[in-house]
Amino acid sequence: MRLEKGFTLVELMAILVILAVMMLVTVPSITRTLKDSQKNEMAEYEKTVCLAAQTYMQVEHRDSNLSVHSYTVSLEELRKGGYITESLKNPTTDSYDGNVEIFNKDGKITCTLR
């Protein structure tokens, strides 16, 4: 009886098929998870910026009648006022630029990032 070392071609092909099936299952799941985390990060960014803008309006423009008009504030202005940190940046564009429009609709203050 001969002692053979190594794998046969059939065994190697079976391993390759198993690895391919595993990749087909895991890659879409990992991709979906990454996209979901980016969406969640953007939602948290928007929430943080909106809260900072609302605080800015309540502190800096107490006497303004917000129900009559909307107000736009830049992210740079929020940063200079200390309402957001220097490290906070848009996760999708990786930038610090942008504006927040704050307005009062039916007694509810809302904001929109631009």
Secondary structure, DSSP 8 states (H G I E B T S, - for coil): -----S--HHHHHHHHHHHHHHHHHHHHHHHHHHHHHHHHHHHHHHHHHHHHHHHHHHHHTTTS-TTTS-EEEEHHHHHHTTSS-TT---TTT--S--EEEEEEETTEEEEEE-
